[in-house]
């Protein structure tokens, strides 16, 4: 299965970001991808009033993304925000395209490194997979990567790959942690992990202050042995990868950690 990771730098304007999605989907479709993955917060970057920008799944932003996906014949996975019942928002991955309609609300909200996502974002509760062309894919978001149980659960439910949109926070050691965690989650779930981060604003000439997570780039594809097969740098770009579900079968036979797991 061919999957494209579109590493963009979201702005504060959902309309502008919709055009980035449109351009990224067109590029992914031209490359023959069946799935086009965009970062967390593709709808609107962090550091702005998310409640003012949040829309329901049947709202205009999600509806336009669905139309873009339908017209291109690909499945789009993109981060958006939708209203939560308690006045906060959900940090949601929209999954939409021909024959596929799903969404995932980020389970582990980012209350770390001095940032409190839970002040404005309500956590989700449901693990999500979807099927495409006979292949089961799982989804997770950014801070979720620090929780191995989610990735193991996705694998136990049949996912051979997890798509991981992110808006990773910068700081000392954070790039190294990103690299290590993505590789570890692939290895301990013996699955492909395709991680799509926001491009680093600094690589685009923008200065970011404070601890708001705005992305560092370094989107990557990791195989079930934890080996990085391809990676982008900090700037916006498109990474197109072919993942082989048979590779998962072979690795799980050689390293049966899912079968041997006892806790």
ABEGO torsion letter per residue (X at the ends): XBBBBBBBBBBABAAAAAAAAAAAAAAAAAAGBABBBBBBGAABBBGBBAAAABBBAABAAAAAAAAAAAAAGBBBBBBBBBBBAAGBBBBBBBBBEBGBBBBBBBABBBBBGGBBAAAABBBBABBBBBBBGGBBBBBBBEAAAABAAAAAAAAAAGBABBBBBBBBBBEBGAAAAAAAAAAAAAAAAGBBBBBBBBBBAAAAGBBBBEABBAEAEGBBBBBAAGBBABBBBABBBBBBBBBBAAAAAAAAAABBAAAABAX
